[in-house]
């Protein structure tokens, strides 16, 4: 199964839209998780069809910031567990009956709120069934080492 996660930094501009559509065509993923869509529910619905995917769970943007969406193709079995403005958590069942968990995350960007992201992951982890695979991915808005950071002030 092919899965793509992408912080698209807004689907309101042509290059971002074209980039996502191009990757969708060339990679032909089963599931796509997008963060920072900056789109309304209605705009996300239209974008779903542009991608050629028929299923979606989304949390629209707040004004012109944020927004997350999980899209999947027909024939992929996805059951929603939970979602909020920062995560979408689902169970995926493969054709052979294998069930696993997929969580798309978009972490808090403000330093004073970063702990909220880790608390959410911890809470989701406490709800996880032992022995079942779990893929937690996305943009955690975290920097592991200062060399990863471009611009802005140094992190404490």
N, C-alpha and C positions, 0 to 999 in steps of 0.2 A: 504494500500500500504506500502510495506516495503522498506526503504531507508537506505543505509549505507554510511557513510563518514569516510575516513581513510587516515591519513598521513602515507604512507607505507615506507617512508624514503629510497626509491630506490627499484625498482623491478628487479634489476640486480643480486640479490643474492637469493639462494634457499629458505632460511627460510622465507623471505618476500613474495616471490611468493606463497609458500605453505600456508602461513598464510592467504593471501587474497583468494586463491582458496578454502581453508577449510571453511572460513566464508561464501563464496559464495555458497558452497554446503549445509552447515548446515542451514543457514538462508534463502536461496532462495530469495534474494531481487529482487525487481522490478527495482531498480535504485542503482548504486554504483558510488560514487564520490571519486576519489583518488587524493591525492596531493603528491608532491615530488616523482613523478614516476621515474624520471631520465632516461626516455626512449625516443627513437626517434618515429616519426610517424609510421614507419614500425614495430617497436617492439610493439608499443601500439596496432596496428591492429592485430598482432598475439596474444597478450595477451587477447584481446577482445574475440577471439574464444576459448581460454583456459577457460575463465570465463563462456562460454556458452551463452554469450549475443551477440546480433547481431547488436546493434546500439551504436554509439559512437560519441562524440564531444571531441576533445582533443587539447591541446597545448603542443607540444613536449618539451623536456628538452632543456635547453641552455647549451650545453656541457654536463657535467654529473651532472648538478644541476637543480632543479626545475622540472617542468612538471606537468600538471594536466589533468585529464580525467573524463568524465561523461559517464557511460555505462548504457544502459537500455535494457530490454528484448523486444522481439517481442510482439506486441499487446499493448504496453504502448505508448500513444500518447504524444510526446515531440516536441516542436517547439522552435528553438533557437532564443533567443532575442539578446544576445551579448556574447562575450568572449574575454579575453586577457590572458596574462601570469599569472594572479592572480585570475581570476574568470571565471565561466561559468554560464550564466543566461538563464533559459528556462521557458517556460510555459508548464504545464502538464495538460492534460485533462483526467479526470476519465471516466470510462465507462458510468456513469450516466450523463455525460455532464459537471460536475463540473470542473471549471478551476482554477488552482492556480499556483503560481510562486515558482520556486526553484532556489536558487543561491548557488553554491558551491564556497567557498572562500579559497584561500591560501594566508595569509597575509604576508606582508614584514617582514623579520626577522631582518633587520638592524634597530637599534634604530632611526637613523636619517631619515628613510624612512617610519616609521610606520604610519605617518599621511596620506600617500598615500592610505593605505588600508581603513582608515576611510573616506577619501574623495570619494573613489570609492563606498563604501556602501551608503554614503549620496546621491551621484549622482544616483545610482540605485534606492534608495528609492524615489527620486523625480520623477522617471518615473513610480512609482507604482500606480495602479488603486485602489482607495479607496474601501474598502469592500471585496477585493479579498485576500484570505489567501496568505501569503508569508513566505516561510521557507528559511532562510539564515543560512548556516551551513558550517562547515569545520574547518580548522586550521587557526585561526586568528593570530597566533604567538604573542599572547598577554598574559601577566601575570597579573592577577587581584590583587593578593597579593604576597609578596615575598616568602611566604611559598610554593608556587607552583613551584618555581624555584629550579632546581638542578644543581649545578656546576656554574662556571663562576662568574663574578663579580656581585655586587649588581646593581640593576636598579636605575637610578636617580629618 
